């Protein structure tokens, strides 16, 4: 269950989010898209922290985000990217229209069942869903302590249940990458059989 009050708190803080939220390592994008694709959707794109890594990996990049404030920052940074204001539960794209869907640091905000149905609908057969999160480095005490303060227990619980939540019979793999500043990114790559 998504905490709607907490979710709405992100709607007006685009510039602050972009300034203070850590980015993602190139290796995370490489794990999801090891080869260039025609079209990729970054779902829950926020301010484009991960979207910017997709530009060199796809001919067409589409960013969908429900927060106008977040998309305004993304549009300023990446003016050539297609953007749409929408949620994961009603993706404004045609059936089988993208080779990959990426969700960076946002899947826990989605209403799982309708979002997964929409992701399946827009993915081409053989397409890939890439889910990723930055998380604390357990070997760094201050990073781990900050993470526990900044990450609500409901989000931590959702991340622990992620493999079960996806309920996806298709092939999947997990990868961890390290980014500068003692942050790690966890990537779950799920191939859609069609």
C-alpha positions as CSV (number, residue, x, y, z in Angstrom):
1,X,0.0,0.0,0.0
2,X,1.4,3.4,-1.0
3,X,1.5,6.1,1.6
4,X,-0.3,8.8,-0.5
5,X,0.7,11.7,1.8
6,X,4.3,10.8,1.5
7,X,4.0,10.3,-2.2
8,X,2.4,13.7,-2.7
9,X,5.3,15.3,-0.7
10,X,7.5,14.8,-3.8
11,X,5.1,16.7,-6.2
12,X,6.6,20.1,-5.5
13,X,10.3,19.5,-4.9
14,X,11.8,18.9,-8.3
15,X,14.8,21.1,-8.0
16,X,15.6,20.0,-4.5
17,X,15.2,16.4,-5.4
18,X,17.6,16.8,-8.3
19,X,20.2,18.6,-6.3
20,X,20.3,16.2,-3.3
21,X,19.3,12.7,-4.6
22,X,22.3,10.6,-5.7
23,X,22.5,9.5,-9.4
24,X,23.2,6.1,-10.8
25,X,26.3,4.5,-12.1
26,X,26.7,3.8,-15.9
27,X,27.1,0.1,-14.9
28,X,23.5,0.0,-13.8
29,X,22.3,1.2,-17.2
30,X,24.7,-1.3,-18.9
31,X,23.2,-4.2,-16.9
32,X,19.7,-3.3,-18.2
33,X,20.6,-2.3,-21.7
34,X,23.8,-4.0,-22.7
35,X,23.0,-3.2,-26.4
36,X,21.4,-0.1,-28.0
37,X,17.6,-0.4,-28.4
38,X,15.0,1.4,-30.5
39,X,12.8,2.7,-27.7
40,X,13.0,2.8,-23.9
41,X,10.5,4.1,-21.4
42,X,11.8,5.5,-18.1
43,X,8.8,5.1,-15.8
44,X,8.6,7.3,-12.7
45,X,11.4,9.2,-14.3
46,X,11.5,12.0,-11.7
47,X,14.1,14.6,-12.6
48,X,15.9,12.4,-15.0
49,X,18.6,11.0,-12.8
50,X,18.5,7.7,-14.6
51,X,16.9,9.0,-17.9
52,X,20.2,10.8,-18.7
53,X,22.0,7.5,-18.8
54,X,19.5,6.1,-21.4
55,X,20.1,8.8,-24.0
56,X,23.2,7.0,-25.5
57,X,21.5,3.6,-25.2
58,X,18.3,4.1,-27.2
59,X,17.1,5.8,-30.4
60,X,14.0,7.1,-28.6
61,X,13.7,7.8,-24.9
62,X,10.4,8.5,-23.3
63,X,10.1,9.7,-19.7
64,X,6.8,9.4,-17.8
65,X,6.4,11.0,-14.4
66,X,3.3,12.1,-12.4
67,X,4.9,15.2,-10.9
68,X,5.0,18.3,-13.1
69,X,7.7,19.8,-10.9
70,X,10.0,16.8,-11.4
71,X,9.3,16.7,-15.2
72,X,10.1,20.4,-15.4
73,X,13.6,19.8,-14.1
74,X,14.0,16.8,-16.5
75,X,12.8,18.8,-19.5
76,X,15.3,21.6,-18.7
77,X,18.2,19.1,-18.5
78,X,17.1,16.9,-21.4
79,X,15.0,19.0,-23.8
80,X,15.1,16.3,-26.6
81,X,13.5,13.6,-24.5
82,X,9.8,12.9,-25.0
83,X,8.0,13.5,-21.7
84,X,4.5,12.8,-20.5
85,X,2.7,13.5,-17.2
86,X,1.2,10.2,-16.2
87,X,1.4,7.4,-13.7
88,X,2.5,3.8,-14.0
89,X,-1.0,2.6,-13.8
90,X,-2.1,4.2,-17.0
91,X,0.8,4.5,-19.4
92,X,0.0,6.7,-22.4
93,X,1.8,4.5,-25.0
94,X,0.7,1.9,-27.5
95,X,0.8,-1.8,-26.9
96,X,4.2,-3.4,-27.6
97,X,5.8,0.0,-28.3
98,X,9.0,-0.1,-26.3
99,X,12.0,-2.5,-26.1
100,X,12.7,-1.7,-22.4
101,X,11.0,-0.1,-19.4
102,X,13.2,1.2,-16.6
103,X,12.1,2.1,-13.1
104,X,14.8,3.8,-11.0
105,X,14.0,4.3,-7.4
106,X,10.2,4.5,-8.0
107,X,8.6,1.0,-8.1
108,X,7.5,1.1,-4.5
109,X,5.3,4.1,-5.3
110,X,3.3,2.2,-7.9
111,X,-0.1,0.4,-7.4
112,X,1.6,-2.9,-8.2
113,X,-1.0,-4.9,-10.1
114,X,-2.2,-2.2,-12.6
115,X,1.3,-0.9,-13.1
116,X,2.7,-4.4,-13.9
117,X,-0.2,-5.0,-16.3
118,X,0.6,-1.7,-18.0
119,X,4.3,-2.4,-18.2
120,X,3.6,-5.8,-19.8
121,X,1.2,-4.1,-22.3
122,X,3.8,-1.6,-23.5
123,X,6.8,-3.9,-23.7
124,X,7.6,-5.6,-27.0
125,X,7.9,-9.4,-26.8
126,X,11.5,-10.1,-25.7
127,X,11.6,-6.7,-24.0
128,X,13.2,-6.0,-20.7
129,X,12.0,-4.4,-17.4
130,X,14.8,-3.0,-15.4
131,X,14.2,-2.1,-11.7
132,X,16.9,-0.4,-9.7
133,X,17.5,1.3,-6.4
134,X,20.4,3.1,-4.8
135,X,20.9,1.8,-1.3
136,X,23.3,2.3,1.5
137,X,26.7,0.7,1.7
138,X,26.4,-1.6,4.8
139,X,30.2,-1.3,5.4
140,X,29.9,2.5,5.8
141,X,28.2,3.3,9.2
142,X,27.2,6.9,8.5
143,X,25.8,6.0,5.1
144,X,23.7,3.2,6.6
145,X,22.5,5.4,9.4
146,X,21.4,8.1,7.0
147,X,19.6,5.6,4.9
148,X,17.6,4.3,7.9
149,X,16.6,7.8,8.8
150,X,15.7,8.8,5.2
151,X,14.0,5.6,4.0
152,X,10.6,4.9,5.6
153,X,10.1,1.4,7.0
154,X,7.3,0.7,4.4
155,X,9.8,1.4,1.5
156,X,12.4,-0.9,3.1
157,X,9.7,-3.7,3.5
158,X,8.7,-3.3,-0.2
159,X,12.2,-3.7,-1.4
160,X,12.7,-6.9,0.6
161,X,9.6,-8.3,-1.0
162,X,10.4,-7.2,-4.6
163,X,11.0,-10.7,-6.2
164,X,7.6,-11.9,-4.9
165,X,5.9,-8.6,-5.8
166,X,6.8,-8.9,-9.5
167,X,5.3,-12.4,-9.8
168,X,7.0,-12.6,-13.1
169,X,7.6,-16.1,-14.6
170,X,10.0,-14.6,-17.2
171,X,13.7,-14.8,-16.8
172,X,15.4,-12.4,-14.5
173,X,18.8,-11.5,-13.1
174,X,20.1,-9.4,-10.3
175,X,23.2,-7.2,-10.4
176,X,24.8,-4.9,-7.9
177,X,27.0,-2.0,-9.0
178,X,28.9,0.5,-7.0
179,X,28.7,4.2,-7.7
180,X,31.0,7.0,-6.5
181,X,30.5,8.0,-2.9
182,X,29.9,4.6,-1.2
183,X,26.5,4.2,-2.8
184,X,25.4,0.9,-4.4
185,X,22.8,0.3,-7.0
186,X,20.8,-2.9,-7.1
187,X,19.4,-3.8,-10.5
188,X,16.8,-6.4,-11.3
189,X,16.5,-7.2,-15.0
190,X,13.4,-9.1,-16.1
191,X,13.0,-10.3,-19.7
192,X,9.4,-10.3,-21.0
193,X,8.6,-13.4,-23.0
194,X,5.6,-11.8,-24.6
